[in-house]
Amino acid sequence: FQGVGVLAKSNTFAKHPSQLQFEADINKLFMYTSYNRLGRDAEEADAEEIIEIASKATLSEQQKQVQENIHYQVEKFCSSMDEILLAHIDKAKELHESGSESRREKDVPIAEKLIVPETKPLKLAEVSHRLKDRIGYTLDIRPSLIPHKEAGQGCFIEGEADVGAVLAFYPGVIYSPAFYRYIPGFPNVDAQNSYVITGHDGTVINAQPWGRGGESREVWNSSFTTPELTTEVTTAENVTDKVLKMLRPLESSGNVGTVLEMRNPLAFGHFTNHPGKDMDPNVMICPYDFPLSETEMRAYIPNVACGNTADVKLRRSGSFLSRKGNHTSLDAPVLKTLVLVATRALCNEELMLNYRLSNSKRKPDWYTPVDEDEDES
């Protein structure tokens, strides 16, 4: 009984299981993404050093490093997308920095003031092909290989990616707990929508309005009507009504008018399936706080927030992995997004994500629990 009393006073023992899982995830992400950032020239000694640092670093320190590592990859991805899509990168930057007030009257609605940089008239398929040439991989959506009738479409990597690589964004509308009531179908938000995901901090992302993306760069506003993914809605009236319900809170909170690149080849995290029997996950969810001050990258982050995120701050500090020292230090409003990270080297295969369905809910027949101790290698 004395031993039980000692355990009860332990901070680790007192933590909620979800907090322990979160800390374990951050520890894995720290090691995976740090190793990835060192590049293919990384040696076994580097891996051992990362493991040692991970064992000593605090949770906060590990979280900061994961953010740095993810942002480093996202920067490279955005740079590749600029090279593919922008005919005149310097001119586009100049237009963005100068703003639109000098070219438009101040009483013009904000959505009409935004400058959408001129992009090359490429289809999503061509953008995807060119991205693969640059970074070594892209994504494809096709029938899942999981042997059950509800598997539907799956998300496949085409090409090769190393452990720790950012493989996909989870696109769509972001809802903080304060805005849950605006989620379509609330409170039973997942009743007819399997494209909803919840982060550890309670942030919910609904990927339904993103669908399969699009074929252009455009402004998110009240005319944004990307087809939804579910087939339960059968009439045009219902589709329009449902889409408008999603957009109303965005209009009222100042989030309309965001320019998004719909031809994002990695914006398909919502098609990733839970592994079938005798299959293992090969990706895991990673929280990524995108700094809204990074205006040149914003179009490639396939999310908008329901409500104002300006009160959320992120401080980016120095990185132990930086060979030349980190010149980035800022406080900035962020967009709380989610990305999928590879838990091992991947090559031309279907992405699998452990859904971790709650024990409090009746699980579907196709759901097979994953042994967290054996799902990564």
N, C-alpha and C positions, 0 to 999 in steps of 0.2 A: 504493500500500500504506500510505503514511503516513496518507492520508485514512481508510482503513478502521480504523486504530488509533485515530484520534480519535473516530470513530463508536462504536467498541466501548466507549470510556470514557464515552460519553454516557448519562445516566440514562434518557433517553427510548428510546434504541436498545436498552438492556439490558432494558427492561420486556417482560413477556410480552404477546403480542397481546391476550389477554383483559383485561389490566389497561389497555392502551391503549384498548380498546373501552369499558371501564367509565368511564374518564376522559372520553372523548368523549360518552358518554351523560349523565354528570352535567353536563357543560358545556351540552348541549342542554336538559336538564331545568331547569337553573338559569335559562336564558334564557326558556324557555316558561312556566314556573310564575311567574317573577318578573313577566313581562309580564302574565300573567293576573291576578295579585294587584293590579296597578295599576288594573284594571277597564277598562270600555269607554270611559272618558274618556281613556285613555292616548293620548299623541300620538307621532308619529314620533321626536321628540327623546327621549322616554322610552325607546323601543326602542334608540336609539343609545347612550344612557347605560348601559343594561343590558348591551349587547354590550361596551362599553368596560370596565365593571366585571368582566364575565366573563373578559376577557382578562388582567386583573391579579390576580384573586382566586385563592388557592390551592385545591387540590382539597378540602381540609378545610373551607375557608370556603364553597365552593360547596355541599358536602354539607349543611352546617348550614343554609344558606339554603333549599335544596330541602326539607329537613325542615320548616322553619318555614312555607314556602309551602303544602306539602301539608297540614300540620296545620291551618292557617288554613281551608282548604277543607273538611276533614273536620269541623271544628267547626261550620261553617255547615250542612253536611249533617245532622249529628246534631241540631242545633237544629231544623231543619225536620222531622225525623222525630219529635222530641218533640212538636212542635206538632200533627202529624198523629195520633199514636198515644196520647199521654198525656192522660187526661181531667183530671187534677189534677196538673200538673207540680210545683208547690210541695210538695204532699203526698208525691209520689213521691220527691222529693229528701230530704225530712225523714225518710222511712222508711229510705232508703238510708243516710243519715248516722248515724241512730240505731243501725243494726245490728239483729240479730235476737236477741241474748242476752237482752234484757229481755223478750222475748215467748216465747222457747222455752227448754227445758231444755238445759243444756250437753252432755248425753249424747245429744242428737238428732243423727243423721248430718248431716254438713255440707251435703250436697245438699238435705236437707229444711229446713235452717235458712234457706236463701237466700230472700229476698223477691223475688218476681217482681212488679214494679209492675203494677197493674191497667191494662190498655190497652183502647182502643176495639175492638169486635169487627169490625174491617175485614179484608177479604180482601186478599191480596197485590196483586191487580189494582187495587183501589181505592186502596191505599197508593201504588202506582206512579203512578196518575193524579194524585193530589193532590201527589205530589212534583214531577211535571212542572210543575204550576201554580206551585210555589214557586221552583224553581231553573231552570226552562226546559227541562229534559230528563229523560228516564228511559230505561230499557233494555227491550227486548223480545226474546224468544227465538223464532225461527221459522226455516224452512228457509233455508239459506245460498244466496246468489246466485252463489257460486263454481261454475263449470261443471265439476265433477268429482264422480263418484259417491260419494266418501268425504267430501265436504264436510259432510254431515249438517246439524245445526242451526247457526245463526249467531247472533251477538249484534248487535243493531241499536240505534242511538240513535234515540229518538223525540223530536223537538224540536231545539233548537240549542245548541251549546256552543262556546266560544271556545278558541283554542289555549291549551294549558297546563291545561285543566280536568281534574279527576279524574273520569273517566267510570265506572270500575268497580273493585271490590275483587276480588282473587283469593281466594276463600273456601276453607275446609277446614282440615285438620290440618297444622301446621307441624313439620318435623323438622330439627333442627340435625344436622351431620355425626355427632355422638356418638350419635344415635338413629336412624340410617339403618336399622339392623337391624330396627326395628319397622315399617318401611314395608311394607304388604301386598305380597307377591310378591318381596320383597328376595331376591337382588340385582337381578333383572330386573323392576324396579318398573313399567316402562312397557310390558311385554309385552302386557297386556290392560287397560291403563289409560292413556288419552290425556289424562287430566285431571291430570297431574303437571307441575309447573314447578319449575325450579331457578334461584335467584337467583345473583348474582355471587359472594356470599360462601359459596355452597354450601348455603344454606338451601333445603329442598325443601318445597313445599306440595302436598298431595294433596287435590283438590277433590271426589273421588268421594263421600265421605260427606255432603257438603253437597247434592249434586244440584241440584234446582231450588228449594231453600229450603223454606218451609212457610207455614202460615197462622196462626202464633201466636208469642208470645214464650215461650221455655221454657228449662229447665235442661238443659245437656249432661251426661248421666250414662249409666249402663249400659243404660238403656232407650231411648237415642237411636237410632232406626232409620230415619233418612231414607233412602228408596230410592236405591240406587246408580244410576249412569248407564249402565253397560255392560250389554249384553244377553247376554254370554257365560255369566253365572251364571243358571242356569235353575230351580234348586230353592230353596224357602224355607230348607231346611237349610243350603245353601251360603251364601245371603245372610246368615243369622244368624251363621254361623261366621265369615264374613269381617268382618262388622261388629264382632263381639266381639274379633277379633284386633286391630282398629284401636283399640278402646277400652281394652283391658287396660293398655297402657303409660300411657294417660292416667290410669286409676284409680290405678295405682301411683305416679304422680308428682305427685298432688295437683291435677290439672287438671280433674277432674270438678267439677261444680257451677257452671260458668260459665253465666250467663244470656245467651242469645243471641236476638236478634230475627230470626226466620226470614223475616220479611216485608221483607227488605232489597231494594229494587228495583235496587240497584247491585251486588249480590253475584253477578254473572254473568260475571266476567272469564274463567272457564274455558271459556266457549262461543265465545270470540273465535278466528277462524280465521286461518291464514296466507294472505296474498294469492295469488290465482291469477295466471296469466300475464297480463302487461300491466296488472296492478293494483299499487297502492302501499300500503304500511302507512299507517295514519292514527292509530295509537296506539303508545305504547311503554311498557315496564315501568319502574316506578319503585319502589325500595325505600322503605318507610315504616315507621319504628320508632315504633309506637304506645305512648305512655307509659301504663303500667298504672295510674298514679296518677289518670288521668282516668276515674274510676269511673262518672260519669254518662254517658259516651260509650261505655263498654265493650260494651254490648249490640249496638251497631251495627257493631262490628268482627267480621266473620263468620269468625273463626279461633279455634282453640285450639292450644296448643303441646304436643307430646309431650316431656315433660321439663320441667325447671325453668329458667325464663329469668331468674330473679331476679338472677343475676350479670351480666347484660348491662345496661350503663348508657348513658343518653343524656343529654347536657347540651345544653339549649336555651339559646341565647344571643341577644343582640340582633339586630335585623333592620334592614338599611339601608332597607327598604321601609316600615317602620313610620312612619306620619305623626305619631304621638303618643308614640313610644318604646315599647319592648316591656317589659311588666311581668312576663313569664314567664321565670323562670330556675330550673331544677331539675335534680336528678339523680334518675333514676327507672328502675325495671325497665321493660323494654320488650318488646313483642311484635313480632317481626321479620316484617312483612307485606309484601305487594306490591300496588300499585295500577296501573291503566292510565291514562295521561295522553294527552290529545289533542295531536297534533303539528301540527295545523292546525285552522281553524274547521270544524265539522262540522254537518250538517243532514240528518236523516232518512236515514241510510245505514248500511251494515253496517260494523262495526268490523273492522279488519285489523291483525294483529300479526306482525312478522317473527319467526318461530320460531328463526332462527339455529341450525338443526340442526348438530350436530357433524360435522366432516369425517371423523371416525373411524368413523362409523356409516353403514350403507347407507341412503340416503335413499329415502323412498317415492316412487312415480311422480308423485304430485301436487305434490311439493315443487319450487318454483322459487326459486332463490337471489335475494335482493334486493340491489340495488346500494345500499349504505349512503349513498353520496354523493348519491343522487337520490331517496331515499324520502320525504323531507320537504320541505315548501315553506313 
